[in-house]
Amino acid sequence: MITNISAPESKLDPFCVENNLRSWASSRIIARGIDYCRKGRVLSLELLDGNRVRAEVEGSIAEPYRVEIRFDANGLPAAKCSCPFDWEPLCKHAVAALIAWQQEETGSEPRISPQSESTGPLTADAPDQEKYIQDLARLERTARAASGREQNLKVLRRPAQGIFGTYLVGSSVPDRTSENYRVTVRDAAWNHASCDCPDYRVNELGTCKHVERVRVLLKKAGGLDAAQEKARRPWVYLGSRPSHRNIHRPAQEIRFYCPSGLASRAPEWLRQHVDPDGWLRDGKDPERQLHDFKRMLRRLEAAGLRPEVDPAARELLEQEARRRLWERRVEALAGDPRRSAWRRSAGRMDIRLHPYQVQGILFAAKKRRAFIGDDMGLGKTVQGIGTALLLRELGAVKRALVIVPASLKQQWKREIESACDAGVEVIAGSAKERDRQYRRLGTFFVVANYELMYRDLESILALKPDLVILDEAQRVKNWETKIARTLKRLGSPCRLVLTGTPLQNRLHELQGISEFLDPKLLGAPWKLMPTYARLDAQDKVAGYTNLDHLRRRLERFLIRRTRPEVLSQLPKRTDNAFWTPILPAQQDVHDELASQVVRLVNKWKKHKRLTREDMNRLLMLLTCMRIVCNAYGQYDWKSVEAEVLKTRRASGELKARIGSPKLEEFRKVLGELLETPGQKLVIFSQWERMLRLAELYVRNILEERGARHVMFTGALSLRKRDAEVRRFHEDPDCRIFFSTDAGGVGLNLQRAASVVVNLEMPWNPAVLEQRVGRVLRLGQKKSVEVVNFISSECIEEKIFNLVAQKK
């Protein structure tokens, strides 16, 4: 768990634990912390700088968890702990450390009643789940009140008359990033206060730090008097309602509030439009809903009530009506893809589209903000290109920005160029070179990698792309990073996310990516884990629950097809290439070897012959060039051999010496391929050393999934070979078959595997087909996916092009 830690300000009284712990942690976590402390699981404790506590706490793993807690200027603790628990401000280890700290400083255990005996497993159906969520809501409100104080928020403007009305709240020390927000106070009980800040719209608390700042101001002035409400007009505003039980349509976020003095004048017919709590009833058809809403306001005016209408509420209904009109336009295309708009755009691509791909393009164009979550190898790139072309033809997009991992930039360029003539520019090079590129861009497609999002932010914002496509979005592991925050600043009206990973297994990744499409898509971030995670007795995630609710939330934006679902539409084989750069150390060796090759070639040109020694040397040089493109450590094997063969896990230092962007990419792709339950892979390399390095890079991924592997090389005896092949076929947990080209002939692996991975491209296309032929042969009932890893701008790229020409 990691939270931002403020700078130390002042020494605190340890009794703050006893006095304030209930406002820092949920009852459930407090009960855990008390139990840990009483059982002596706080192994070490030290006080630093007067207000910083550092501790080691025994957990459920071999090594103790390391905890550090620092108090900010307002006396609030911010903690970081090496445990994985991260959805409350404090974990049980931090609570145990705080209790132990007060006990050590004062000589007595804090008098804290946990107020909760629930420390057992927690699921979505557990009777205390709602109580737990309410407990967390209390902490979230406390945090927002503290945030308002910490950030020195100031009320910049008050209502012209009286107390009720709109306040302007902003920073007392404004800078170029600070913004002001409008807080509207409507009732003395604070049940109908609202703010136009992004947090209020999403957090489902009915408050935010700006609302809390106004609350403090009015409390100092004597509070709110309900009697003052009587003369007010009714309000229609955009609220924020809980969604962890019921999923609401956007229009149902609009709320009607009638002050107590006017409640008796509310006409009976109003109940047809609003529920007993004042929320607008669901009209299902957005166009009809907008018409009924306007009619309702006219009738209220006629009745003398004259409601004050939040412009955001009216705008929401108008947006929904426009959205429905657009969807009907695209639905007409879906009903008849032969229409001219389709035929002039996606229908013109030089690629044969499968029916499910046509469906994906039309879905993404219809929604304008969408996930395409198909399995790897089902052609998400083609669907992304087709969506961009169709949206351009329909007038919604003038420029498409494609953001991808660096290894996929050239792959996207090749796919776009082979599919259409729309033009594509890949952003690359030094800062000066990139700046020149941005200034002269004239292409429809612009391809950039994620790391450039914050380096080139101003240039990217200046592009004003109407469509942003995120490919392999799950690679952005932490959506609180600079890259993620930058992505959220892109104001593009059309957005498309492509990912082949079943993200429901990684809820925080799903939350972050969903916010890029719609901040309210999955509701309040703080509710995500309590709503969908199934926690064991130790508060570890044991699985997920309530996934039908999650799917219903996503269905407005998500289309996902698995390979088995579209098997009848697939060719027998699909090929995917992952392009990776090489490091400067690899490049230096590669170029030196290449210069020696050039000298031998020039010698042949001059004399029209080479000696046998020259020929052998030429082949050796070409082989070494290929080896160093795989990994520097494979070329300089002696420097890493002992550690590679003995170590259990590859450290960062060892990986730096191995030096292989290709293996880093292979590790990411393998993790995604293994997400498909039961899917088995055959991984080929010409060299056993490369297989050893590859196995080391993915060892922890295999262990986390309880997966095993086979290492099949020419050194195995015939008896051992047969045993390993049987194990791959018969053991469901044996999912990886590492093989040199000793396994490229004579083996039948089609009953077990459906994926072939080539860690490098062989010279001879016949060798490549022999490898694929181990899996794609008579009896194979699945579509076979072939994954090739190619180092770019070196001999491997030339081999890839040569093999394509030979084929």
FENHU-V441192 format. One record per backbone hydrogen bond with DSSP energy under -1.0 kcal/mol. CO is the residue of the C=O (numbers start at 0). NH is the residue of the N-H. If there is no record, write none. Layout:
BEGIN
co:CO nh:NH
co:CO nh:NH
END
This chain:
BEGIN
co:0 nh:80
co:12 nh:15
co:13 nh:16
co:14 nh:18
co:15 nh:19
co:16 nh:20
co:19 nh:22
co:20 nh:23
co:20 nh:24
co:25 nh:29
co:26 nh:30
co:27 nh:31
co:28 nh:32
co:29 nh:33
co:30 nh:34
co:31 nh:35
co:32 nh:36
co:33 nh:37
co:34 nh:38
co:35 nh:40
co:36 nh:39
co:40 nh:42
co:40 nh:57
co:43 nh:55
co:45 nh:53
co:47 nh:50
co:47 nh:51
co:50 nh:70
co:51 nh:47
co:52 nh:68
co:53 nh:45
co:54 nh:66
co:55 nh:42
co:55 nh:43
co:56 nh:64
co:64 nh:56
co:65 nh:81
co:66 nh:54
co:67 nh:79
co:68 nh:52
co:69 nh:77
co:71 nh:74
co:75 nh:71
co:77 nh:69
co:79 nh:67
co:90 nh:94
co:91 nh:95
co:92 nh:96
co:93 nh:97
co:94 nh:98
co:95 nh:99
co:96 nh:100
co:97 nh:101
co:98 nh:102
co:99 nh:103
co:100 nh:104
co:101 nh:105
co:102 nh:106
co:109 nh:111
co:116 nh:118
co:121 nh:534
co:122 nh:125
co:125 nh:128
co:127 nh:131
co:128 nh:132
co:129 nh:133
co:130 nh:134
co:131 nh:135
co:132 nh:136
co:133 nh:137
co:134 nh:138
co:135 nh:139
co:136 nh:140
co:137 nh:141
co:138 nh:142
co:139 nh:143
co:140 nh:144
co:141 nh:145
co:142 nh:146
co:143 nh:147
co:144 nh:148
co:145 nh:149
co:146 nh:150
co:147 nh:152
co:148 nh:151
co:151 nh:171
co:153 nh:169
co:156 nh:167
co:164 nh:184
co:166 nh:182
co:167 nh:155
co:167 nh:156
co:168 nh:180
co:169 nh:153
co:180 nh:168
co:181 nh:195
co:182 nh:166
co:183 nh:193
co:184 nh:164
co:186 nh:189
co:193 nh:183
co:196 nh:200
co:198 nh:202
co:207 nh:211
co:208 nh:212
co:209 nh:213
co:210 nh:214
co:211 nh:215
co:212 nh:216
co:213 nh:217
co:214 nh:218
co:215 nh:219
co:216 nh:220
co:217 nh:222
co:218 nh:221
co:224 nh:227
co:225 nh:228
co:226 nh:229
co:228 nh:231
co:233 nh:307
co:234 nh:256
co:235 nh:309
co:236 nh:254
co:248 nh:251
co:249 nh:252
co:250 nh:253
co:252 nh:238
co:253 nh:279
co:254 nh:236
co:256 nh:234
co:258 nh:261
co:258 nh:262
co:261 nh:264
co:262 nh:265
co:266 nh:269
co:267 nh:270
co:268 nh:271
co:269 nh:272
co:269 nh:273
co:272 nh:280
co:274 nh:277
co:277 nh:255
co:278 nh:274
co:282 nh:284
co:284 nh:288
co:285 nh:289
co:286 nh:290
co:287 nh:291
co:288 nh:292
co:289 nh:293
co:290 nh:294
co:291 nh:295
co:292 nh:296
co:293 nh:297
co:294 nh:298
co:295 nh:299
co:296 nh:300
co:297 nh:301
co:298 nh:302
co:299 nh:304
co:300 nh:303
co:307 nh:235
co:309 nh:312
co:309 nh:313
co:310 nh:314
co:311 nh:315
co:312 nh:316
co:313 nh:317
co:314 nh:318
co:315 nh:319
co:316 nh:320
co:317 nh:321
co:318 nh:322
co:319 nh:323
co:320 nh:324
co:321 nh:325
co:322 nh:326
co:323 nh:327
co:324 nh:328
co:325 nh:329
co:326 nh:330
co:327 nh:331
co:329 nh:333
co:330 nh:334
co:335 nh:338
co:338 nh:342
co:339 nh:343
co:341 nh:344
co:341 nh:346
co:344 nh:347
co:345 nh:348
co:348 nh:350
co:353 nh:357
co:354 nh:358
co:355 nh:359
co:356 nh:360
co:357 nh:361
co:358 nh:362
co:359 nh:363
co:360 nh:364
co:361 nh:365
co:362 nh:366
co:363 nh:367
co:367 nh:494
co:369 nh:496
co:370 nh:558
co:371 nh:498
co:374 nh:377
co:378 nh:382
co:379 nh:383
co:380 nh:384
co:381 nh:385
co:382 nh:386
co:383 nh:387
co:384 nh:388
co:385 nh:389
co:386 nh:390
co:387 nh:391
co:388 nh:392
co:389 nh:393
co:390 nh:395
co:390 nh:396
co:391 nh:394
co:398 nh:465
co:398 nh:466
co:399 nh:445
co:400 nh:468
co:401 nh:447
co:402 nh:470
co:403 nh:449
co:404 nh:407
co:405 nh:408
co:406 nh:578
co:407 nh:411
co:408 nh:412
co:409 nh:413
co:410 nh:414
co:411 nh:415
co:412 nh:416
co:413 nh:417
co:414 nh:418
co:415 nh:419
co:418 nh:349
co:421 nh:443
co:422 nh:444
co:424 nh:446
co:429 nh:433
co:430 nh:434
co:431 nh:435
co:432 nh:436
co:433 nh:437
co:434 nh:438
co:435 nh:439
co:443 nh:399
co:444 nh:424
co:445 nh:401
co:446 nh:426
co:447 nh:403
co:448 nh:451
co:449 nh:452
co:451 nh:455
co:455 nh:459
co:456 nh:460
co:457 nh:461
co:465 nh:493
co:466 nh:400
co:467 nh:495
co:468 nh:402
co:469 nh:497
co:471 nh:474
co:472 nh:475
co:474 nh:476
co:477 nh:480
co:480 nh:484
co:481 nh:485
co:482 nh:486
co:483 nh:487
co:485 nh:488
co:486 nh:489
co:493 nh:467
co:494 nh:369
co:495 nh:469
co:496 nh:371
co:497 nh:471
co:497 nh:472
co:500 nh:502
co:501 nh:504
co:502 nh:505
co:505 nh:509
co:506 nh:510
co:507 nh:511
co:508 nh:512
co:509 nh:513
co:510 nh:514
co:513 nh:517
co:517 nh:520
co:519 nh:522
co:523 nh:526
co:524 nh:527
co:526 nh:530
co:527 nh:531
co:528 nh:532
co:531 nh:544
co:533 nh:541
co:534 nh:121
co:535 nh:538
co:539 nh:535
co:542 nh:533
co:545 nh:549
co:546 nh:550
co:547 nh:551
co:548 nh:552
co:549 nh:553
co:550 nh:554
co:553 nh:556
co:553 nh:557
co:556 nh:370
co:558 nh:372
co:560 nh:374
co:561 nh:565
co:565 nh:568
co:571 nh:783
co:573 nh:785
co:575 nh:787
co:577 nh:789
co:579 nh:791
co:582 nh:586
co:583 nh:587
co:584 nh:588
co:585 nh:589
co:586 nh:590
co:587 nh:591
co:588 nh:592
co:589 nh:593
co:590 nh:594
co:591 nh:595
co:592 nh:596
co:593 nh:597
co:594 nh:598
co:595 nh:599
co:596 nh:600
co:597 nh:601
co:598 nh:602
co:599 nh:603
co:600 nh:604
co:601 nh:605
co:602 nh:606
co:603 nh:607
co:610 nh:614
co:611 nh:615
co:612 nh:616
co:613 nh:617
co:614 nh:618
co:615 nh:619
co:616 nh:620
co:617 nh:621
co:618 nh:622
co:619 nh:623
co:620 nh:624
co:621 nh:625
co:622 nh:626
co:623 nh:627
co:624 nh:628
co:625 nh:629
co:626 nh:630
co:630 nh:634
co:631 nh:635
co:635 nh:638
co:636 nh:639
co:636 nh:640
co:639 nh:643
co:640 nh:644
co:641 nh:645
co:642 nh:646
co:650 nh:654
co:651 nh:655
co:652 nh:656
co:653 nh:657
co:654 nh:658
co:657 nh:632
co:658 nh:631
co:659 nh:663
co:660 nh:664
co:661 nh:665
co:662 nh:666
co:663 nh:667
co:664 nh:668
co:665 nh:669
co:666 nh:670
co:667 nh:671
co:668 nh:672
co:669 nh:673
co:672 nh:675
co:675 nh:678
co:679 nh:753
co:680 nh:736
co:681 nh:756
co:682 nh:738
co:683 nh:758
co:686 nh:690
co:687 nh:691
co:688 nh:692
co:689 nh:693
co:690 nh:694
co:691 nh:695
co:692 nh:696
co:693 nh:697
co:697 nh:701
co:698 nh:702
co:699 nh:703
co:700 nh:704
co:701 nh:706
co:702 nh:705
co:707 nh:734
co:707 nh:735
co:709 nh:737
co:711 nh:739
co:712 nh:715
co:716 nh:720
co:717 nh:721
co:718 nh:722
co:719 nh:723
co:720 nh:724
co:721 nh:725
co:722 nh:726
co:723 nh:727
co:724 nh:728
co:725 nh:729
co:726 nh:730
co:730 nh:733
co:732 nh:707
co:732 nh:734
co:734 nh:680
co:735 nh:709
co:736 nh:682
co:737 nh:711
co:738 nh:684
co:739 nh:742
co:748 nh:751
co:748 nh:752
co:753 nh:784
co:754 nh:681
co:755 nh:786
co:756 nh:683
co:757 nh:788
co:763 nh:767
co:764 nh:768
co:765 nh:769
co:766 nh:770
co:767 nh:771
co:768 nh:772
co:770 nh:773
co:771 nh:774
co:771 nh:775
co:773 nh:748
co:774 nh:776
co:776 nh:779
co:783 nh:573
co:784 nh:755
co:785 nh:575
co:786 nh:757
co:787 nh:577
co:789 nh:579
co:793 nh:797
co:794 nh:798
co:795 nh:799
co:796 nh:800
co:797 nh:801
co:798 nh:802
co:799 nh:803
co:800 nh:804
co:801 nh:805
co:802 nh:806
END
